[in-house]
Amino acid sequence: KTWPITRRIFGFPAELGLKNLKRNRARYRATVFSLIISIVLFLSASTLSAYMRRGLDMTAQGIDFDVLVYASGDRMEDLENARQIFEQAKAEGLAESAISSSVQYNIELPLTQEMLTQKTIEQLNPEIFQQEEYTANVELLSLDEDSYQAYLKEAGIQPEELEEGQFGAVLVNDIQLYKGNYQFERYEATNLTPGDQLTIRAEGGEKTVEIPLRVTACSSVMPAGMPEYVRNPLTIVLVMEQGQIERLSQHLKEQSGRDGLCLQTQMYFTSQNPEALCESLEELSANFAGGMFFVENMEEERQAAESLTIIIQVFTYGFVILLALISVANIFNTLSTSIALRKREFAMLKSVGMTPQGFNQMMDYESLFYGLKALLYGLPISFGVMVLMYRIMARNLEFGFFVPWGSVVIAVAAVYLVVGVTMLYGGKKIKKQNIIEGLRQENI
């Protein structure tokens, strides 16, 4: 039996095709099962490859340099030693471009509610939402003179001139907040404008030192040495020229009797020969007397990650293609055998008046029903595998769940291509048979 709606929507040839599928359940189920396996394997491999590519892109996000040097210390002498190594590395000519930056984290910035935009206040925890004054974390970044001028040019800003003895910094006001699951939101963090006066607090010795700081310009460009996003909405990013941070540290030392700045220095190099540059930097690091000096060949890591991804993709797709070919061969053999065994049935249908057009429609609808049944089971199973893969990958990488829709379209098209070609091949062989000889044939 079939649903009456089948004849109403698709016509009598479609009903005949559906009756045949129900009458030969064993062959029908074997074919559908082979199609389901092929769909699940192909989409699982495509999803794994897409997730691995997303993970690789995330780890390489913002990395447009070949060699990274990281140095840290809590004295200005350490910063000076790191800068000397930087200048020596540039002088050797192994680097095509070089940027040096120092980040200082352990200072605070008091801000009133009027200084913050409504969007920033909405991102705060309810516990501190109603406070009149907030204490923001400051990420104070200093760039060497050449890098600072290049940053100003890239940001398209011209900072205000400072009076002698004043401290000033460029405020990165247009920030990108990381909200989890690879979701970001960009907005202006403060209502501050060039010329506004701030007060930074730093722990120095036995007392807290307050230092006035002027906003010389506002920028929407995050400089080198800083991530593309912040995790805390109460994070203020300030950019200074290297001479400014040195004077700031000296002023702090005079006020408190100690440096009080925990400095982290990064150097970024692009080079045609990263390996030779790394060897040179490691030799130069013998002169560094600070807390830590670390050289990392980012180009080597990038190539290793790319190679690993390619190897896994080749292995995965090779395995899937092999199994898919076996499944396709099984489908072709099952369908073509089924059509060959139905010669007497087809001859009977033609003898009672089925036209060639009706015969073609019946075969087309059988192909349609095969594909629909395979997709009805194959796609939900594949989506379940995608969710499982995502949950495994999300333990180490934070990105939003997504479906490789391009692969889904390919899978749907491939199912109907395989079934359609097989049915077309079998149908052409049947068309040439003689009706009388077909009626006399006995299937064994």
SVG drawing of the C-alpha trace seen along z (x, -y; Angstrom):
<svg xmlns="http://www.w3.org/2000/svg" viewBox="-5 -73 81 93">
<polyline fill="none" stroke="black" stroke-width="0.4" points="0.0,0.0 1.1,-3.6 -0.3,-6.9 -2.9,-8.3 -1.1,-11.7 1.7,-10.2 -0.5,-9.7 -2.1,-13.2 1.3,-15.0 3.5,-13.0 1.1,-10.9 0.5,-7.2 4.1,-6.4 5.4,-7.7 3.0,-5.4 4.1,-2.4 7.8,-3.2 7.0,-3.5 5.1,-0.2 8.1,1.5 10.4,0.2 8.1,1.5 7.8,4.9 11.6,5.3 12.5,4.2 15.7,6.1 17.4,4.5 15.8,1.2 17.2,1.1 20.7,2.3 20.9,-0.5 19.6,-3.2 22.0,-1.9 25.0,-2.3 23.9,-5.8 23.5,-6.7 27.0,-5.4 28.5,-7.4 26.7,-10.6 27.8,-10.3 31.4,-9.5 31.8,-12.3 30.2,-15.0 32.1,-13.8 35.4,-14.1 34.4,-17.5 33.4,-18.8 36.7,-17.5 38.7,-19.3 36.7,-22.5 37.0,-22.5 40.8,-21.9 41.1,-24.7 39.2,-27.0 41.4,-26.0 44.5,-26.7 43.2,-30.1 42.4,-31.0 45.9,-30.0 47.5,-32.0 45.1,-35.0 47.1,-38.3 50.4,-36.5 51.9,-38.3 55.5,-37.9 58.1,-35.1 60.0,-35.4 58.8,-36.4 61.1,-37.4 59.6,-37.7 61.6,-39.3 60.5,-40.3 61.9,-42.1 60.9,-44.5 63.7,-47.1 64.4,-49.7 67.8,-48.1 66.1,-45.0 64.2,-47.0 67.4,-48.7 69.1,-45.3 66.2,-44.0 66.3,-47.2 70.0,-46.8 69.5,-43.2 66.7,-44.5 68.9,-47.1 71.7,-44.6 69.3,-42.2 68.1,-44.9 71.7,-46.0 72.7,-42.4 70.3,-42.7 68.6,-39.3 65.2,-40.9 63.2,-42.6 61.1,-44.5 61.2,-44.7 58.9,-46.0 59.6,-46.4 57.0,-46.9 56.8,-46.9 53.6,-46.2 53.1,-47.2 50.0,-45.8 50.2,-46.5 48.7,-50.0 45.1,-51.1 43.0,-53.9 40.0,-55.3 37.1,-56.3 33.8,-57.9 30.5,-56.7 30.3,-59.7 33.6,-58.7 32.3,-55.3 29.8,-54.7 26.5,-53.1 27.6,-50.1 30.6,-49.5 28.4,-49.9 26.0,-47.3 28.8,-44.8 29.7,-45.1 28.8,-42.6 25.6,-43.5 27.7,-43.8 29.6,-46.8 27.0,-48.2 25.7,-50.9 29.1,-52.2 29.9,-55.9 33.6,-55.2 35.2,-52.2 38.8,-51.0 39.9,-50.0 42.8,-47.7 45.3,-49.5 47.4,-47.8 50.1,-50.4 52.0,-49.7 55.1,-51.5 56.5,-51.3 60.0,-52.1 60.2,-55.4 60.0,-53.9 57.1,-51.6 55.3,-54.4 55.4,-56.6 54.3,-53.7 51.4,-53.1 50.3,-56.7 50.4,-56.6 48.4,-53.4 45.8,-54.8 45.6,-58.1 46.0,-60.2 48.2,-63.1 48.6,-63.3 48.6,-66.6 51.9,-68.2 52.8,-67.7 54.3,-70.3 57.6,-69.5 57.2,-67.1 53.8,-65.9 52.9,-62.3 50.5,-61.5 49.2,-58.4 47.0,-57.5 43.8,-55.9 42.5,-52.8 38.9,-53.7 37.3,-51.4 37.7,-48.0 36.5,-44.4 35.2,-42.5 35.4,-38.8 32.1,-37.3 32.9,-33.6 32.2,-30.9 34.2,-32.9 31.7,-35.8 32.9,-39.4 31.3,-42.8 33.0,-46.0 32.0,-49.4 33.5,-52.6 34.7,-52.0 34.7,-55.5 33.5,-59.0 37.0,-60.4 38.3,-62.8 41.8,-64.2 42.9,-66.6 41.1,-64.9 43.1,-64.4 43.4,-61.0 45.2,-59.8 47.0,-56.5 47.8,-54.7 50.8,-52.5 52.1,-50.6 55.6,-51.7 57.4,-50.7 55.3,-51.4 52.9,-53.8 50.6,-54.3 51.8,-56.8 49.3,-58.8 50.6,-60.2 48.6,-62.6 48.2,-61.4 46.8,-63.3 44.9,-61.7 46.7,-62.9 44.5,-61.1 41.9,-58.4 42.4,-55.5 40.4,-52.5 43.6,-50.5 45.1,-48.0 48.9,-48.3 51.4,-45.4 52.0,-43.6 48.4,-43.6 45.7,-41.0 42.9,-42.0 40.4,-41.8 40.0,-42.3 38.2,-40.0 37.4,-42.5 35.1,-45.5 37.0,-47.5 40.3,-47.3 41.8,-50.6 44.5,-50.3 47.0,-53.2 49.9,-53.6 53.0,-55.5 56.3,-56.2 59.2,-54.3 60.8,-57.5 57.6,-58.3 57.5,-55.0 61.1,-55.4 60.4,-58.8 57.3,-57.4 59.3,-54.7 62.0,-57.2 59.3,-59.5 57.8,-56.6 61.2,-55.6 61.8,-59.1 58.4,-59.2 58.5,-55.8 62.2,-54.8 61.8,-51.8 60.8,-51.0 57.5,-49.4 56.9,-48.6 56.7,-44.9 57.7,-45.2 57.1,-42.7 58.9,-43.3 58.1,-41.8 60.0,-41.9 58.4,-41.0 60.6,-40.2 59.8,-39.3 62.7,-37.6 63.5,-35.5 65.6,-33.3 63.8,-32.9 66.1,-30.0 69.3,-32.1 67.6,-35.0 66.6,-32.8 70.2,-31.5 71.5,-35.1 69.0,-36.2 69.8,-33.3 73.5,-34.2 72.6,-37.8 70.4,-36.7 73.5,-35.7 73.9,-39.4 70.4,-39.7 70.5,-40.0 66.7,-40.3 64.2,-37.8 63.3,-35.9 64.3,-35.8 62.5,-33.5 62.8,-33.2 60.1,-31.5 60.2,-30.6 56.6,-31.3 57.2,-30.5 58.4,-27.0 55.4,-26.5 53.1,-27.7 54.6,-25.3 54.4,-22.4 50.7,-23.2 49.9,-23.4 51.7,-20.2 49.9,-18.4 46.6,-19.7 47.3,-18.6 48.4,-15.1 45.2,-14.6 43.1,-15.9 44.7,-13.6 44.4,-10.6 40.8,-11.4 39.6,-12.1 41.5,-9.1 39.8,-6.9 36.4,-8.3 36.8,-8.2 37.9,-4.5 34.8,-3.6 32.6,-5.8 33.8,-4.0 33.0,-0.7 29.5,-2.0 28.9,-3.4 30.0,-0.1 27.6,1.7 24.8,-0.7 25.4,-0.4 25.5,3.4 22.3,3.6 20.3,1.2 21.4,2.6 20.8,6.1 17.3,5.1 16.5,3.5 17.7,6.6 15.5,8.8 12.4,6.7 12.5,7.2 9.2,9.2 7.6,6.6 8.6,3.7 7.4,5.7 4.0,6.3 3.6,2.6 4.4,1.7 2.0,4.3 -0.9,2.8 -0.2,-0.7 2.6,-2.4 4.2,-4.9 8.0,-5.5 7.4,-8.9 5.5,-7.1 8.3,-4.5 10.9,-7.3 8.8,-9.1 8.5,-5.9 12.3,-5.4 12.9,-9.1 10.6,-8.9 12.3,-5.7 15.6,-7.6 13.9,-10.5 12.6,-8.1 16.0,-6.4 17.6,-9.8 14.9,-11.2 15.1,-8.2 18.9,-8.2 19.0,-12.0 16.2,-11.7 18.4,-9.4 21.9,-10.4 21.7,-14.2 20.4,-14.0 23.0,-11.4 25.7,-13.6 24.5,-16.7 24.7,-14.6 28.3,-13.7 29.1,-17.4 27.8,-18.4 29.9,-15.7 33.0,-16.8 32.4,-20.4 32.1,-19.6 35.4,-17.7 37.1,-20.5 35.6,-23.2 37.4,-21.8 40.6,-23.4 39.4,-26.0 36.6,-28.5 34.7,-29.0 31.0,-29.0 29.4,-25.9 28.9,-26.0 27.9,-23.5 30.0,-23.2 27.0,-23.8 29.0,-23.6 29.8,-20.0 26.2,-19.3 25.1,-20.5 27.8,-18.4 26.6,-15.3 23.0,-15.9 24.0,-16.3 26.3,-13.3 23.5,-11.0 21.1,-11.9 23.9,-11.8 24.9,-8.2 21.3,-6.9 20.3,-8.8 23.2,-7.6 22.6,-4.0 18.9,-4.1 19.5,-5.8 22.0,-3.1 19.7,-0.3 16.7,-2.0 18.5,-2.3 19.1,1.5 15.5,2.2 14.2,0.0 15.7,2.1 14.0,5.4 11.2,7.0 7.9,7.0 7.0,10.6 10.4,11.9 10.2,10.0 6.9,11.5 8.2,15.0 11.3,14.5 11.3,16.3 13.5,14.9 15.4,17.5"/>
</svg>
